[in-house]
Amino acid sequence: MAENERSGLDYAPGRNGASPTPIKDEAPTQTTAPPLPQPGGARYAQIVGWGYHVPSKVITNHDLEQIVDTSDEWIRTRTGIEERRVAADPNETTASLAAAAARKALDVADVHPSKVDLIICSTSSPEYIFPATASVVQDAIGAVNAGAFDLSAACSGFVYGLAMARGHILAGDAEYVLVIGAETLSRIVDWTDRNTCVLFGDGAGAVLVAASDVPGGIMATELGSDGSGADMLIVPAGGSAHPASLETVSNGSHFIKMEGKAVFRFAVRVMAEATTKALSRAGLTTDDVDLVIPHQANLRIVQNSVLRQLKIPEDRVFVNLQRYGNTSTASIPIALCEAIEAKKVKPGDNLVFVGFGGGLTWAACAVKWGVPTAAPEVGWWRSTRRQAGYQAAAARSMWRRAVRWMYDVWPADPEEAAAEDNETPKPEPTKQVSGSRNN
């Protein structure tokens, strides 16, 4: 199977959805997942579904040698990166990657999109300035009952999203929250700048967080920011401070700019501090941690923070940046999916997700994994019905667009048109000044 197709679809549905929605005329799938909490009972936020999607186009370090003054050896020794995925197809966008990852997460949980209450999409390369990329994803997957918003916290954003999902669930405002990290950073990278173009890649990862009465799940979070370092990792133009103009385009102000050494020092410090604080809030120590999944930015950052400062053994730290580079807010969920594929996650494990990014921001969360990760076979009938459901969502979207178009183009009902005319302000008559002459 192609690598960009490996994801939640590899895991059979039905065992992780906290409240699976049976398809009509089909027997409900048995599940060992946490049940929905009963009224008045304790609530916990459990991750019950996961999936990722990356573009098929691979750019290796040797490919970059043909573009900028660099070498495979230089990139490997300084970052640990060997290759990255790039959205070369114009139809591959942040929203399309996010929607693909979201569908796979829902398939793993065996939860129908209509059950999703909220979609949080973390991204630094959104589909548009507005509307939110999350709204585009909501429409694409047919989550007709979900609210949706984007979250901007750069590479820390996915963990910020988990904190938001936990808050909504513990408050009783949502039963299912879809948290997505998605990026097409190749669209905002200066491919003549060897300091940045060798680092970044594209991709998306998603998890479905569900309310549960089983203790565990997302136990504690630590979020932080230091805006005094905002200019250390930034896209300078395109916002209200420097709107798009001929000048901003010509001088490359719409590309990622980074002060590499300063960001490195910052990352090494906050990764260790954030991990320690999140574990302390969860009542854990580093000895209790079964697996750390750090933001996949630079191998030396992971080595200097998680391995050396926290003294967590290398076999309890998951790294896959050699294949994907820095996919920003998508890196942790992509790594989580691959860690599950590698059988490094099992029920009862204590996990830590920790990241840092532009802002400057940092975030960590402690998670007690609560659902099985085995991969039973998926029946062809259920898979076919799901695909039909996503096609129906696309048809529903087209129909709604067509209805809006018809309202704009077709003649209005006479009574409705008259009502609209009555609501339209009439221009005031021109006042004549006494003694003046009108021509």
C-alpha positions as CSV (number, residue, x, y, z in Angstrom):
1,M,0.0,0.0,0.0
2,A,1.3,3.5,-0.9
3,E,2.7,5.3,2.1
4,N,0.3,8.3,1.7
5,E,-2.6,5.9,2.0
6,R,-1.5,4.3,5.3
7,S,-3.6,5.7,8.1
8,G,-6.7,5.1,10.0
9,L,-8.1,3.1,7.2
10,D,-5.6,0.4,8.2
11,Y,-7.5,0.0,11.4
12,A,-10.9,-1.6,11.4
13,P,-13.7,0.6,12.6
14,G,-16.0,-0.2,15.5
15,R,-13.7,-0.7,18.4
16,N,-12.7,2.9,19.3
17,G,-15.9,4.9,18.7
18,A,-17.2,5.9,22.1
19,S,-20.7,5.8,20.7
20,P,-20.7,4.1,17.3
21,T,-23.5,5.0,15.0
22,P,-24.8,1.8,13.3
23,I,-25.7,2.2,9.6
24,K,-29.3,1.4,8.8
25,D,-30.1,-2.2,8.2
26,E,-26.7,-3.2,9.5
27,A,-25.8,-4.7,12.9
28,P,-24.1,-2.4,15.3
29,T,-20.3,-3.0,15.6
30,Q,-19.1,-4.3,18.9
31,T,-16.6,-2.1,20.6
32,T,-14.4,-2.1,23.7
33,A,-14.1,1.6,23.7
34,P,-15.1,3.9,26.6
35,P,-18.9,4.4,26.7
36,L,-20.4,7.9,26.7
37,P,-20.7,9.3,30.3
38,Q,-24.0,9.0,32.1
39,P,-25.7,12.2,33.3
40,G,-24.1,13.4,36.5
41,G,-21.1,11.2,36.1
42,A,-17.4,12.1,35.7
43,R,-16.3,13.0,32.2
44,Y,-13.0,12.3,30.5
45,A,-11.7,13.2,27.0
46,Q,-10.5,10.1,25.3
47,I,-8.8,9.9,21.9
48,V,-10.8,7.2,20.0
49,G,-9.9,7.8,16.4
50,W,-6.8,8.8,14.4
51,G,-5.7,9.2,10.8
52,Y,-3.2,11.0,8.6
53,H,-2.7,11.8,5.0
54,V,0.4,13.1,3.2
55,P,1.0,14.0,-0.5
56,S,2.6,11.4,-2.7
57,K,5.3,13.7,-4.1
58,V,8.6,13.1,-2.3
59,I,11.5,15.6,-2.4
60,T,14.8,14.1,-1.1
61,N,17.9,16.0,0.1
62,H,19.5,15.0,-3.2
63,D,16.7,16.8,-5.0
64,L,17.4,19.9,-3.0
65,E,21.0,19.8,-4.0
66,Q,19.9,20.7,-7.5
67,I,17.9,23.7,-6.2
68,V,20.0,25.4,-3.5
69,D,23.6,25.4,-2.2
70,T,23.3,22.5,0.2
71,S,24.1,18.8,0.5
72,D,22.5,15.6,1.8
73,E,25.2,15.3,4.4
74,W,24.7,18.9,5.6
75,I,20.9,18.5,6.0
76,R,21.2,15.1,7.8
77,T,23.8,16.1,10.3
78,R,22.0,19.4,11.3
79,T,18.4,18.3,11.2
80,G,18.1,14.5,10.8
81,I,15.8,15.0,7.8
82,E,16.2,12.8,4.7
83,E,13.1,13.6,2.7
84,R,9.8,15.5,2.8
85,R,6.4,15.4,1.2
86,V,5.2,18.3,-1.0
87,A,1.7,19.1,-2.3
88,A,2.7,19.3,-6.0
89,D,-0.8,18.7,-7.3
90,P,-2.8,22.0,-7.3
91,N,-5.8,20.1,-6.1
92,E,-3.9,19.2,-2.9
93,T,-4.6,21.9,-0.4
94,T,-4.6,22.3,3.4
95,A,-8.3,21.6,3.4
96,S,-8.1,18.5,1.2
97,L,-5.3,17.0,3.2
98,A,-7.2,17.8,6.4
99,A,-10.4,16.3,5.1
100,A,-8.7,13.0,4.1
101,A,-7.1,12.7,7.6
102,A,-10.4,13.5,9.3
103,R,-12.3,10.8,7.3
104,K,-9.7,8.2,8.4
105,A,-10.0,9.2,12.0
106,L,-13.8,8.9,11.9
107,D,-13.4,5.5,10.2
108,V,-11.2,4.3,13.0
109,A,-13.7,5.4,15.6
110,D,-16.6,4.1,13.7
111,V,-18.4,7.4,14.3
112,H,-20.7,9.0,11.7
113,P,-19.7,12.6,10.7
114,S,-23.1,13.8,11.8
115,K,-22.2,12.9,15.4
116,V,-19.3,15.4,15.5
117,D,-20.0,18.5,17.6
118,L,-16.9,20.6,16.9
119,I,-14.0,20.7,14.4
120,I,-10.8,22.4,15.4
121,C,-8.3,22.8,12.6
122,S,-4.8,24.0,13.5
123,T,-2.8,25.4,10.6
124,S,-0.3,28.1,9.7
125,S,-1.0,27.7,6.0
126,P,-4.9,27.9,5.8
127,E,-7.0,27.6,2.8
128,Y,-7.9,31.2,3.0
129,I,-7.4,34.1,5.4
130,F,-11.1,33.5,5.9
131,P,-13.4,31.5,5.9
132,A,-11.8,29.0,8.3
133,T,-10.3,25.9,6.8
134,A,-12.2,24.0,9.5
135,S,-15.5,25.1,7.8
136,V,-14.3,23.8,4.5
137,V,-13.5,20.5,6.1
138,Q,-16.8,20.4,7.9
139,D,-18.6,20.7,4.5
140,A,-16.3,18.2,2.8
141,I,-16.9,15.3,5.4
142,G,-20.6,16.0,5.9
143,A,-20.3,17.0,9.6
144,V,-23.7,18.8,9.4
145,N,-24.0,19.3,13.1
146,A,-20.5,20.6,13.9
147,G,-19.2,24.0,14.7
148,A,-15.9,24.7,13.2
149,F,-13.0,27.1,13.7
150,D,-9.3,27.5,12.9
151,L,-6.6,27.7,15.6
152,S,-3.3,29.6,14.9
153,A,-0.5,28.6,17.3
154,A,2.0,27.5,14.6
155,C,3.7,24.2,15.4
156,S,2.2,24.0,18.9
157,G,-1.3,24.2,17.4
158,F,-2.3,20.6,17.5
159,V,-1.6,20.3,21.3
160,Y,-3.5,23.6,21.8
161,G,-6.3,22.0,19.9
162,L,-6.3,19.0,22.2
163,A,-6.5,21.4,25.2
164,M,-9.5,23.1,23.6
165,A,-11.2,19.8,22.8
166,R,-10.7,18.6,26.4
167,G,-12.2,21.8,27.7
168,H,-15.3,21.6,25.6
169,I,-15.8,17.9,26.6
170,L,-15.3,18.4,30.3
171,A,-17.6,21.3,30.3
172,G,-20.3,19.2,28.7
173,D,-20.5,21.3,25.6
174,A,-19.5,18.5,23.2
175,E,-19.4,14.7,23.0
176,Y,-17.2,14.4,19.9
177,V,-14.5,16.9,18.9
178,L,-12.4,16.5,15.8
179,V,-8.9,18.0,16.2
180,I,-6.8,18.4,13.0
181,G,-3.3,19.6,12.2
182,A,-2.8,20.4,8.5
183,E,-0.2,22.2,6.5
184,T,0.9,22.9,3.0
185,L,4.0,24.8,4.0
186,S,5.6,24.2,0.6
187,R,3.3,27.0,-0.7
188,I,4.9,29.6,1.7
189,V,8.5,28.4,1.6
190,D,11.2,30.3,-0.3
191,W,12.8,27.5,-2.3
192,T,15.9,29.7,-2.8
193,D,16.5,30.0,1.0
194,R,18.5,26.9,2.1
195,N,17.9,27.8,5.8
196,T,14.2,27.1,5.5
197,C,13.4,25.1,2.4
198,V,15.3,22.1,3.6
199,L,13.2,21.9,6.8
200,F,9.5,21.9,5.9
201,G,7.0,19.5,4.4
202,D,3.3,19.0,3.9
203,G,0.7,16.7,5.5
204,A,-2.2,16.4,7.8
205,G,-3.1,14.4,10.9
206,A,-6.4,14.2,12.9
207,V,-7.8,12.6,16.0
208,L,-11.3,12.3,17.3
209,V,-11.7,13.1,20.9
210,A,-14.8,11.7,22.7
211,A,-16.5,12.1,26.0
212,S,-16.1,9.1,28.2
213,D,-16.7,7.9,31.7
214,V,-13.5,5.8,31.7
215,P,-10.7,7.6,33.6
216,G,-7.8,8.7,31.6
217,G,-7.6,10.3,28.1
218,I,-6.2,13.9,27.9
219,M,-5.2,14.3,31.6
220,A,-3.4,17.6,31.7
221,T,-2.0,20.3,29.4
222,E,0.6,23.1,29.6
223,L,0.3,26.0,27.2
224,G,2.6,29.0,26.9
225,S,3.6,32.0,24.8
226,D,6.3,34.7,24.5
227,G,5.2,37.2,22.0
228,S,8.5,39.2,22.4
229,G,9.9,36.6,20.0
230,A,7.2,36.9,17.4
231,D,9.7,38.0,14.7
232,M,11.9,35.0,15.2
233,L,9.6,32.7,13.2
234,I,7.2,34.6,11.0
235,V,5.5,35.2,7.6
236,P,5.9,39.0,7.6
237,A,3.3,40.0,5.0
238,G,-0.3,39.2,4.2
239,G,-1.9,40.5,7.5
240,S,-3.0,43.9,8.6
241,A,0.5,45.1,9.5
242,H,1.8,44.5,6.0
243,P,-1.0,43.9,3.5
244,A,-0.2,42.3,0.2
245,S,1.3,44.7,-2.3
246,L,3.7,44.7,-5.2
247,E,6.5,45.5,-2.7
248,T,5.7,42.6,-0.3
249,V,5.5,40.1,-3.1
250,S,8.7,41.3,-4.8
251,N,10.8,41.2,-1.6
252,G,9.6,37.8,-0.5
253,S,7.7,38.9,2.6
254,H,5.1,36.2,2.1
255,F,7.6,33.4,2.7
256,I,8.6,31.9,6.1
257,K,11.4,33.8,7.8
258,M,13.3,32.2,10.7
259,E,16.2,33.0,13.0
260,G,17.4,29.4,13.3
261,K,19.8,29.6,16.2
262,A,17.5,31.7,18.4
263,V,14.6,29.3,17.7
264,F,16.8,26.3,18.5
265,R,17.8,27.7,21.9
266,F,14.2,28.5,22.7
267,A,12.9,25.1,21.7
268,V,15.4,23.1,23.7
269,R,14.5,25.0,26.8
270,V,10.7,25.0,26.5
271,M,10.3,21.5,25.3
272,A,11.7,20.1,28.5
273,E,10.0,22.6,30.8
274,A,6.5,22.1,29.2
275,T,6.8,18.3,29.4
276,T,7.7,18.5,33.1
277,K,4.8,20.8,34.0
278,A,2.3,18.7,32.0
279,L,3.4,15.6,33.8
280,S,3.3,17.3,37.2
281,R,-0.3,18.4,36.6
282,A,-1.2,14.8,35.7
283,G,0.5,13.5,38.8
284,L,3.2,11.7,36.8
285,T,7.0,11.8,36.5
286,T,9.2,11.1,33.6
287,D,9.6,7.5,34.9
288,D,5.9,7.0,34.3
289,V,6.1,7.9,30.6
290,D,5.8,5.1,28.1
291,L,6.2,7.2,25.0
292,V,7.0,10.8,24.1
293,I,5.8,12.1,20.7
294,P,7.6,15.5,20.2
295,H,7.1,18.0,17.5
296,Q,9.1,16.7,14.6
297,A,11.2,19.8,13.8
298,N,14.9,18.9,14.3
299,L,16.5,15.8,15.6
300,R,19.1,17.8,17.6
301,I,16.3,19.6,19.4
302,V,14.7,16.3,20.5
303,Q,18.1,15.0,21.6
304,N,19.0,18.1,23.6
305,S,15.6,18.5,25.3
306,V,13.8,15.2,25.7
307,L,16.7,12.8,25.8
308,R,19.4,14.8,27.6
309,Q,17.5,17.2,29.9
310,L,14.6,14.9,30.8
311,K,16.7,11.7,30.5
312,I,14.0,9.8,28.8
313,P,15.5,6.8,27.0
314,E,15.6,6.9,23.2
315,D,13.4,3.8,22.8
316,R,10.6,5.8,24.5
317,V,10.7,8.8,22.1
318,F,9.1,8.4,18.7
319,V,10.8,10.2,15.8
320,N,9.8,10.1,12.1
321,L,11.0,13.5,10.9
322,Q,13.5,11.8,8.6
323,R,10.6,10.9,6.3
324,Y,8.5,14.0,6.5
325,G,10.6,16.9,7.7
326,N,8.9,19.6,9.8
327,T,5.2,19.5,9.0
328,S,4.5,22.0,11.7
329,T,1.2,21.4,13.5
330,A,0.6,18.2,11.6
331,S,3.8,16.6,12.8
332,I,2.5,15.2,16.2
333,P,-0.7,13.6,14.9
334,I,1.2,12.1,11.9
335,A,3.8,10.7,14.3
336,L,1.1,9.4,16.6
337,C,-0.5,7.4,13.8
338,E,2.9,5.9,12.8
339,A,3.6,5.1,16.4
340,I,0.3,3.2,16.6
341,E,1.2,1.4,13.3
342,A,4.6,0.4,14.8
343,K,2.7,-1.0,17.9
344,K,4.4,1.4,20.2
345,V,1.0,2.5,21.8
346,K,-1.3,0.2,23.8
347,P,-4.1,0.8,26.3
348,G,-2.9,2.0,29.7
349,D,0.2,3.7,28.3
350,N,1.1,7.2,29.5
351,L,2.0,9.4,26.5
352,V,3.3,13.0,26.2
353,F,2.8,15.2,23.2
354,V,5.0,18.3,23.3
355,G,5.7,21.0,20.7
356,F,6.9,24.6,20.1
357,G,6.4,27.1,17.3
358,G,6.1,30.6,16.1
359,G,4.4,33.1,18.4
360,L,6.6,32.1,20.2
361,T,4.4,29.3,21.6
362,W,4.9,26.0,23.4
363,A,2.5,23.3,24.5
364,A,2.5,19.8,26.1
365,C,-0.2,17.4,27.2
366,A,-0.2,14.1,29.1
367,V,-2.5,11.4,27.8
368,K,-3.4,8.0,29.3
369,W,-4.2,5.9,26.2
370,G,-7.6,4.2,26.7
371,V,-8.6,2.4,23.6
372,P,-7.4,-0.7,21.7
373,T,-5.0,-0.2,18.7
374,A,-5.3,-3.6,17.1
375,A,-6.4,-3.8,13.4
376,P,-9.3,-6.2,12.7
377,E,-10.4,-6.5,9.1
378,V,-12.7,-4.0,7.6
379,G,-15.8,-5.4,5.8
380,W,-16.1,-4.3,2.2
381,W,-19.8,-3.5,2.7
382,R,-19.2,-1.1,5.6
383,S,-16.3,0.5,3.7
384,T,-18.5,1.0,0.7
385,R,-21.3,2.5,2.7
386,R,-18.9,5.0,4.3
387,Q,-17.6,6.1,0.9
388,A,-21.1,6.5,-0.3
389,G,-21.8,8.7,2.7
390,Y,-18.9,11.0,1.8
391,Q,-20.1,11.1,-1.8
392,A,-23.5,12.1,-0.5
393,A,-21.9,14.9,1.5
394,A,-20.3,16.2,-1.6
395,A,-23.6,16.0,-3.5
396,R,-25.4,17.8,-0.6
397,S,-22.8,20.6,-0.7
398,M,-23.3,21.0,-4.5
399,W,-27.0,21.1,-4.0
400,R,-26.8,23.9,-1.4
401,R,-24.6,25.9,-3.7
402,A,-27.0,25.4,-6.6
403,V,-30.0,26.5,-4.4
404,R,-28.1,29.7,-3.5
405,W,-27.3,30.4,-7.1
406,M,-31.0,29.9,-8.1
407,Y,-32.1,32.4,-5.5
408,D,-29.7,34.9,-6.9
409,V,-30.5,34.3,-10.6
410,W,-34.1,33.4,-10.8
411,P,-36.9,36.1,-10.6
412,A,-38.1,36.4,-7.0
413,D,-41.6,35.8,-5.9
414,P,-43.6,39.0,-6.4
415,E,-44.6,39.2,-2.7
416,E,-41.0,38.5,-1.6
417,A,-39.6,41.0,-4.1
418,A,-42.1,43.6,-2.8
419,A,-41.0,42.9,0.8
420,E,-37.3,43.3,-0.2
421,D,-38.2,46.6,-2.0
422,N,-39.9,47.9,1.2
423,E,-36.7,47.0,3.2
424,T,-34.5,48.8,0.7
425,P,-33.8,52.4,1.9
426,K,-35.1,55.0,-0.7
427,P,-32.8,57.9,-1.7
428,E,-33.8,61.1,-0.1
429,P,-35.2,63.8,-2.5
430,T,-32.8,66.6,-3.4
431,K,-33.4,69.6,-1.3
432,Q,-33.6,72.9,-3.0
433,V,-32.0,75.9,-1.4
434,S,-34.2,79.1,-1.4
435,G,-33.0,81.5,-4.1
436,S,-30.9,78.9,-5.9
437,R,-31.3,78.1,-9.6
438,N,-31.6,74.5,-10.8
439,N,-30.4,73.8,-14.3
